[in-house]
Amino acid sequence: MSRLLAWFLDDGWGIGLLLVGLLGMIAYGAWYSHKEQVKWDAYAAVHCKVIGKMDGEYANSLDGRGNVGVVYVPGKTGYQCDDGLTYWK
């Protein structure tokens, strides 16, 4: 397996193909996410009402080795929909 990978990367085309593939997957992910958001917005406009909002916040963590982590948790909006379910997005 490693000889095949080395041959693929040594020739120069391999790196280019890997980059094109990676960029293609990122672009597809962004497109699909946008498509799902548009679909949800259309559904929520007809079937749901906003019942609450939560602001985004930062969270900190510290592990046993002294590593510190900081993460941002985005805000959410609560929707009560006519299907009887509550969604937080």
Order of alpha helices (4+ residues) and beta strands (2+ residues): alpha-alpha-beta-beta-beta-beta-beta
